[in-house]
Amino acid sequence: DIINFNLDNFSNYNYRSEGTTMNSDFLMITVGTFDSPAEATAYLKIFDPMKEIRGATEANLSVFVISRDNLLKFKDDRNIERYRIFYNKTYSPSR
């Protein structure tokens, strides 16, 4: 699970993971806090959700780096597709 992943790979950091049920079809798992976008991106490059999240193979997963401000907006909106469009438009590697 994510806690063990963090202990095994990032024991010098105090990353916190939290699961929040957003609706009957959507569980949001957050990990943080990171000191910078680069630190979050480095974490994401190592993290394999298919390996670290139980039941991931049966789930429709979306993995994002998200700022604290955008996370608050996302929690209010709860529209994963709208956030995916924003994320891909704003943070696309081709930008």
C-alpha positions as CSV (number, residue, x, y, z in Angstrom):
1,D,0.0,0.0,0.0
2,I,1.0,3.7,-0.3
3,I,2.1,4.0,3.3
4,N,4.6,1.2,2.9
5,F,5.7,2.5,-0.4
6,N,6.5,5.9,1.2
7,L,8.3,4.2,4.1
8,D,10.4,2.1,1.7
9,N,11.2,4.8,-0.8
10,F,10.9,8.1,1.0
11,S,11.7,7.4,4.6
12,N,13.5,10.8,5.0
13,Y,10.2,12.6,4.1
14,N,7.0,12.8,6.1
15,Y,4.6,12.2,3.3
16,R,1.0,11.7,4.4
17,S,-1.5,9.7,2.4
18,E,-5.3,10.0,2.8
19,G,-8.2,8.4,1.1
20,T,-11.5,10.3,0.7
21,T,-14.7,8.9,-0.7
22,M,-16.0,11.6,-3.2
23,N,-19.1,9.6,-4.3
24,S,-20.1,6.0,-4.8
25,D,-17.8,5.6,-7.9
26,F,-14.9,7.8,-6.8
27,L,-12.2,7.4,-4.1
28,M,-9.6,10.1,-4.0
29,I,-6.2,9.3,-2.6
30,T,-3.9,12.2,-1.9
31,V,-0.2,12.1,-1.0
32,G,1.9,15.0,0.2
33,T,2.8,17.5,1.0
34,F,5.6,18.2,-1.4
35,D,7.9,21.2,-1.2
36,S,7.8,21.8,-5.0
37,P,6.2,20.6,-8.2
38,A,9.6,19.0,-9.1
39,E,9.5,17.0,-5.9
40,A,5.9,15.8,-6.6
41,T,6.9,14.9,-10.2
42,A,9.9,12.9,-9.0
43,Y,7.6,11.0,-6.6
44,L,5.1,10.3,-9.4
45,K,7.9,8.9,-11.7
46,I,8.7,6.2,-9.1
47,F,5.1,5.5,-7.9
48,D,3.4,2.6,-9.7
49,P,-0.3,2.7,-8.8
50,M,-1.0,-0.7,-10.3
51,K,1.5,-2.2,-7.9
52,E,0.9,0.0,-4.8
53,I,-2.9,0.4,-4.7
54,R,-5.0,-2.7,-3.9
55,G,-7.6,-3.3,-6.6
56,A,-6.0,-0.9,-9.0
57,T,-6.3,-3.4,-12.0
58,E,-10.1,-3.3,-11.6
59,A,-10.3,0.5,-11.1
60,N,-10.3,3.4,-13.6
61,L,-7.3,5.3,-12.2
62,S,-6.3,8.9,-12.8
63,V,-3.1,10.1,-11.4
64,F,-2.2,13.8,-11.2
65,V,0.1,16.3,-9.5
66,I,-2.2,19.0,-8.1
67,S,-1.5,22.1,-6.2
68,R,-3.1,22.8,-2.8
69,D,-5.3,25.5,-4.4
70,N,-6.4,23.4,-7.3
71,L,-7.1,20.5,-4.9
72,L,-9.5,22.6,-3.0
73,K,-11.3,23.7,-6.2
74,F,-11.4,20.0,-7.4
75,K,-12.9,18.9,-4.1
76,D,-15.7,21.4,-4.5
77,D,-16.3,20.6,-8.2
78,R,-15.7,16.8,-8.0
79,N,-15.6,16.6,-11.8
80,I,-12.6,14.3,-12.8
81,E,-13.1,14.8,-16.5
82,R,-13.1,18.6,-16.2
83,Y,-9.9,18.5,-14.2
84,R,-8.3,16.0,-16.6
85,I,-8.9,18.5,-19.5
86,F,-7.5,21.3,-17.4
87,Y,-4.5,19.2,-16.4
88,N,-3.7,18.0,-19.9
89,K,-4.1,21.5,-21.3
90,T,-2.0,23.2,-18.6
91,Y,0.7,20.6,-17.9
92,S,1.0,18.8,-21.2
93,P,4.6,17.7,-22.0
94,S,4.3,19.4,-25.4
95,R,3.8,22.9,-23.8
